[in-house]
Amino acid sequence: MPRATHRVATRRRKKKILKAAKGYYGGRRKLLRTAKETVVRARVYAYRDRRNKKRDFRKLWITRINAAARLFGLTYAAFISGLKKAGVMLDRKMLSEIAVKDLNTFESLVKLAKSNTGVS
């Protein structure tokens, strides 16, 4: 009886790794061991950075809102607090878009926030 070599399963496993390593430089694309190491590391980074991306964007939005609010003499914290007291339900992403694209609307939001914080 011939000996079983698991040939099909082995080839499929190797092809899956090398296909995932497509586009990598040099041996990282062609050699199984280095390709596997690189693919595993890339997947770890991808998993981690899908979460970090959310943090990074929130930081960016807050920075933009703070810069725009300071143009009109209000800090970020006072601005957000005033909007909450006024019952404005805009998230930071939308506030950031308004600050970048439509400064007149943002100014009216700052006035609304100022009137609810007691800052003049």
C-alpha positions in Angstrom: 0.0 0.0 0.0 1.4 3.4 -0.9 2.2 5.9 1.9 -0.2 8.8 2.4 1.6 12.2 2.0 -1.3 14.7 2.6 -0.2 16.3 -0.7 -3.4 18.1 -1.6 -3.8 19.6 1.9 -0.2 20.7 2.1 -0.3 22.4 -1.3 -3.6 24.1 -0.5 -2.1 25.4 2.8 1.0 26.7 1.1 -0.9 28.3 -1.8 -3.1 30.1 0.7 -0.1 31.7 2.5 1.7 32.6 -0.7 -1.5 34.2 -2.2 -1.9 36.3 1.0 1.8 37.4 0.6 1.2 38.6 -3.0 2.8 42.0 -3.5 5.4 41.7 -0.8 9.1 42.3 -1.6 11.6 39.6 -2.4 11.6 36.4 -0.4 8.7 37.6 1.7 6.6 36.8 -1.4 8.3 33.6 -2.6 9.6 31.7 0.4 7.1 29.9 2.5 8.6 30.5 6.0 9.3 34.2 5.6 6.0 34.7 3.8 4.1 33.0 6.6 5.9 35.2 9.2 5.1 38.3 7.3 1.4 37.4 6.7 0.9 36.6 10.4 2.5 39.9 11.4 0.4 41.8 8.8 -2.8 40.3 10.1 -1.9 41.3 13.7 -1.3 44.9 12.5 -4.5 44.9 10.6 -6.5 43.7 13.5 -4.9 46.2 15.9 -5.2 49.1 13.6 -8.8 48.6 12.8 -9.4 49.6 16.4 -6.7 52.3 16.5 -8.3 54.0 13.5 -11.4 54.8 15.5 -9.2 56.4 18.2 -7.2 58.4 15.7 -10.2 59.8 13.9 -11.8 60.8 17.2 -8.6 62.6 18.2 -8.6 64.4 14.8 -12.2 65.5 15.1 -11.6 66.8 18.6 -8.5 68.7 17.5 -10.5 70.3 14.6 -13.4 71.3 16.8 -11.0 72.8 19.5 -9.2 74.8 16.9 -12.4 76.2 15.4 -14.0 76.9 18.8 -10.9 78.8 19.9 -11.3 81.1 16.8 -14.5 82.3 18.4 -13.1 82.5 22.0 -14.3 79.2 23.5 -12.4 76.1 24.6 -13.4 72.6 23.4 -14.6 71.6 26.8 -16.8 74.7 27.2 -18.1 74.3 23.7 -19.2 70.7 24.1 -20.6 71.4 27.6 -22.6 74.3 26.2 -24.0 72.2 23.3 -25.0 69.4 25.7 -26.9 71.9 27.9 -28.5 73.4 24.8 -29.7 69.9 23.8 -27.8 69.8 20.5 -27.3 66.2 19.5 -24.4 66.4 17.0 -21.6 64.0 17.3 -17.9 65.0 17.0 -17.6 63.8 13.5 -20.4 66.1 12.3 -19.2 69.0 14.4 -15.7 68.6 12.8 -17.2 68.5 9.3 -19.2 71.7 10.0 -16.0 73.4 11.5 -14.0 72.6 8.3 -16.6 73.2 5.6 -19.1 75.8 7.0 -17.6 78.2 9.5 -20.7 80.4 9.6 -22.9 77.5 10.9 -20.1 76.6 13.4 -20.1 80.2 14.6 -23.8 80.0 15.3 -23.2 76.8 17.3 -20.5 78.5 19.3 -22.9 81.4 20.1 -25.5 78.9 21.2 -22.9 77.1 23.4 -21.7 80.4 24.9 -25.3 81.4 25.8 -25.7 78.1 27.7 -22.4 78.1 29.5 -22.5 81.7 30.8 -19.3 82.6 29.0 -19.5 85.9 27.1 
